[in-house]
Amino acid sequence: MSIKDKYREDNTHQDHVDDAMKNEKIIKALGILNMDWKTEWGGGFIHDDITYNLRPTDFILFDPRIPHRAADITVDRKRIALDFTMKAQ
């Protein structure tokens, strides 16, 4: 779970490239939990240089080994997100 706001710049990163899951087929799910989050407030999801604007309670599935980050937030609100990794079949 993560809580981000305009005062916390996110870093572009990759997950599971150097750990025990590096050879597993995996996907990651990420969702915005704020029921009132507005797209114009920023805080979308950048994956492989493409920005995805998630609506409240949307989830996106992605490859966590490809560089990704949260887009900048432009308002003084907290964006709450949940993400978790799953083995793919």
Residue pairs with C-beta under 8 A, 6 or more apart in sequence:
1 80
1 81
1 82
1 83
2 70
2 80
2 81
2 82
2 83
3 78
3 79
3 80
4 10
4 43
4 70
4 73
4 78
4 79
4 81
5 73
5 76
5 77
5 78
5 79
6 42
6 72
6 73
6 74
6 75
6 76
9 72
10 69
10 70
10 71
10 72
11 69
12 46
12 67
12 68
12 69
13 67
13 68
13 69
14 64
14 65
14 66
14 67
14 68
15 28
15 64
15 65
15 85
16 22
16 24
16 26
16 64
16 65
16 85
17 65
21 85
24 87
25 87
25 88
25 89
26 63
26 64
26 65
26 85
26 86
26 87
26 88
27 61
27 62
27 63
27 64
27 85
27 86
27 88
28 61
28 62
28 63
28 64
28 83
28 84
28 85
28 86
29 59
29 60
29 61
29 83
29 84
29 86
30 45
30 54
30 59
30 60
30 62
30 81
30 82
30 83
31 54
31 57
31 58
31 59
31 60
31 81
31 82
31 83
32 43
32 54
32 55
32 56
32 57
32 58
32 79
32 80
32 81
33 56
33 57
33 80
33 81
33 82
34 56
34 77
34 78
34 79
34 80
35 56
35 57
36 56
37 43
37 55
37 56
37 77
37 79
39 53
39 55
40 74
41 73
41 74
41 75
41 77
41 79
42 71
42 72
42 73
42 74
42 75
43 70
43 71
43 72
43 73
43 79
44 51
44 52
44 53
44 54
44 70
44 71
45 51
45 52
45 54
45 60
45 62
45 68
45 69
45 70
45 71
46 52
46 68
46 69
46 70
46 71
47 60
47 62
47 63
47 66
47 67
47 68
48 66
48 67
48 68
49 67
51 71
52 60
54 60
62 68
64 85
70 79
70 81
73 79
